[in-house]
Amino acid sequence: MSDEQGAARTRTDAGPYVHYCQEPGCRKWGGFGFAVGRVEPHWYCFEHRPATWPPAKQVA
């Protein structure tokens, strides 16, 4: 079975996806992002990025 059967032939998006800072009232580009588990990632600008990032998941 080919995995190309359901693939789109052309890209519908143009250029990189732009994330904005999630701090209320801030409209700067959010270049610092993180996600814990399978949740929606959080994006912040340089000024509002967390001082300490969430700890990485420990693999046993």
N, C-alpha and C positions, 0 to 999 in steps of 0.2 A: 504494500500500500504506500503510495506516495504522500508525503506531507505537503506537497505543493498544491494539492487540490483546493484547499481552502485559503491559500495565500493570496493577498492582494497583489495585483500586477503593478500598480503604481502607488507611490506614496501620496497620501492625502494631506499631510502636514508639510509646511515649508519652514525650514530653519529650526533652531533649538527651542525647546519649551522654556518659557520664562517663568520663574517662580518669584513671587513677591513676598516680602517680609510679612509674617503673620502678627507682628506687634500692632495693636490697634492704633490707627492714625498714621502708620508708616507706609510709604509707597516706594521704598527702595527695593532694588533687586535682592532677593534672598538667595545668596550663594552658599549658605551654610545650612544644610539640611540633615535630618536624622529621622529614623523610624525605629520603633521598638516592636518587634514581632511583625505581624502582617497588617498593621494599621496604616492609615494614610500618613505620609511623611510630613514633618513640620519644617518649615523653611524660615530662616531669619537672615537679616542683613548683618554686616560686620559689627555694627553698633549694638544690635540687640541679640546677638548670638549668646547662647547660655555660657556662663563662665565654666561650668563643669558639664560635660556631656553625659548622657545616661551610660551606665556601665555596659560593656559588651556582654553578650550572652555567653556564659561559660559552657563549654562542651566537655562532657565527662568522658 
